[in-house]
Amino acid sequence: MPKKGLSLIEIIVSLVIMSITMVGLVNIFISARRHILHARTRMTGGELGKYFLDPLQMEVRQDTWDNNSLSVRPPYNGTNQTIERINYRPIYNITSVNNTTLRRVVVDIVWNETIP
């Protein structure tokens, strides 16, 4: 007469296979979450760069502006922006363009990213 049902060894093997599969899926979800958080902080940094550069276009005249203009005007006076517990800090680099009176301003946004 054939036996019906599963033996203990078959149940243990199926549980081991299922647990290995579940651990793999959990690792995929954790790495995807880290990637999404990193992409979100990069997007926020880009938006803050735009926030720090846009007023220069509207408020600054080329003939009266020098390197000290960034240090006395908000938001350029080194103020950091904290968004979702991440501190973003602007760093400005000002260079002349081809030895003319034109200036190029590059802002780098620096932050410390914590990995959950």
PLY file of the C-alpha trace (Angstrom):
ply
format ascii 1.0
element vertex 116
property float x
property float y
property float z
element edge 115
property int vertex1
property int vertex2
end_header
0.00 0.00 0.00
1.52 3.44 -0.98
2.09 6.00 1.74
0.15 9.23 1.62
1.56 12.53 2.90
5.01 14.05 3.26
7.93 12.83 5.28
9.80 15.04 7.75
12.82 15.25 5.43
10.68 16.54 2.54
9.12 19.20 4.76
12.54 20.36 6.05
13.99 20.53 2.52
11.03 22.55 1.26
11.33 24.95 4.25
15.05 25.45 3.57
14.39 26.20 -0.11
11.59 28.60 0.79
13.71 30.41 3.42
16.61 30.86 0.98
14.19 32.33 -1.56
12.70 34.68 1.04
16.14 35.91 2.17
17.00 36.71 -1.45
13.78 38.64 -1.94
14.29 40.61 1.28
17.81 41.58 0.13
16.41 42.79 -3.19
13.82 44.96 -1.40
16.44 46.42 0.96
18.82 47.32 -1.87
15.94 48.85 -3.88
14.99 50.99 -0.88
18.58 52.24 -0.54
18.69 53.07 -4.23
15.42 55.00 -4.01
16.60 56.99 -0.97
19.90 57.81 -2.70
18.07 58.95 -5.85
15.76 61.12 -3.73
18.70 62.88 -2.03
20.37 63.48 -5.40
17.16 65.02 -6.77
16.85 67.22 -3.69
20.47 68.33 -4.13
19.77 69.28 -7.74
16.70 71.26 -6.79
18.63 73.08 -4.07
21.35 73.92 -6.58
18.69 75.55 -8.73
17.34 77.31 -5.63
20.78 78.79 -4.88
21.58 79.81 -8.48
18.26 81.21 -9.69
18.36 84.45 -7.66
21.76 85.29 -9.15
20.11 85.57 -12.54
17.50 88.01 -11.32
19.27 90.12 -8.69
22.88 90.54 -9.72
24.22 93.06 -12.21
27.44 92.05 -13.93
29.09 95.46 -13.63
28.58 95.77 -9.85
29.04 92.19 -8.76
32.20 90.68 -7.33
33.12 87.56 -5.36
31.93 89.12 -2.09
28.35 89.38 -3.36
27.75 85.76 -2.45
28.92 86.19 1.13
26.54 88.99 2.10
23.28 87.97 0.43
20.97 85.30 1.69
20.74 82.43 0.80
24.38 82.52 -0.32
26.04 83.31 2.99
26.82 79.69 3.76
23.39 78.82 5.07
22.71 75.12 5.02
19.36 73.62 4.18
18.11 70.66 6.20
15.50 68.52 4.49
14.33 65.18 5.91
17.19 65.16 8.44
19.84 65.58 5.71
21.97 68.72 5.83
22.73 70.17 2.36
25.56 72.73 2.10
26.26 74.89 -0.98
29.83 75.50 -2.16
30.30 78.23 -4.76
33.10 78.39 -7.34
33.42 81.69 -9.22
35.66 81.98 -12.30
36.14 84.54 -15.05
35.18 83.59 -18.59
38.02 84.05 -21.12
39.58 86.97 -19.19
36.47 89.13 -19.62
34.17 90.76 -17.11
31.83 87.80 -17.41
31.80 85.38 -14.51
30.75 81.78 -14.23
29.28 80.59 -10.95
29.17 76.88 -10.21
27.46 75.65 -7.08
28.17 72.22 -5.63
25.72 70.84 -3.10
27.37 68.66 -0.47
25.53 66.39 1.96
26.19 63.48 4.25
24.00 60.60 3.32
23.20 57.98 5.92
22.57 54.48 4.67
19.67 52.85 6.48
0 1
1 2
2 3
3 4
4 5
5 6
6 7
7 8
8 9
9 10
10 11
11 12
12 13
13 14
14 15
15 16
16 17
17 18
18 19
19 20
20 21
21 22
22 23
23 24
24 25
25 26
26 27
27 28
28 29
29 30
30 31
31 32
32 33
33 34
34 35
35 36
36 37
37 38
38 39
39 40
40 41
41 42
42 43
43 44
44 45
45 46
46 47
47 48
48 49
49 50
50 51
51 52
52 53
53 54
54 55
55 56
56 57
57 58
58 59
59 60
60 61
61 62
62 63
63 64
64 65
65 66
66 67
67 68
68 69
69 70
70 71
71 72
72 73
73 74
74 75
75 76
76 77
77 78
78 79
79 80
80 81
81 82
82 83
83 84
84 85
85 86
86 87
87 88
88 89
89 90
90 91
91 92
92 93
93 94
94 95
95 96
96 97
97 98
98 99
99 100
100 101
101 102
102 103
103 104
104 105
105 106
106 107
107 108
108 109
109 110
110 111
111 112
112 113
113 114
114 115
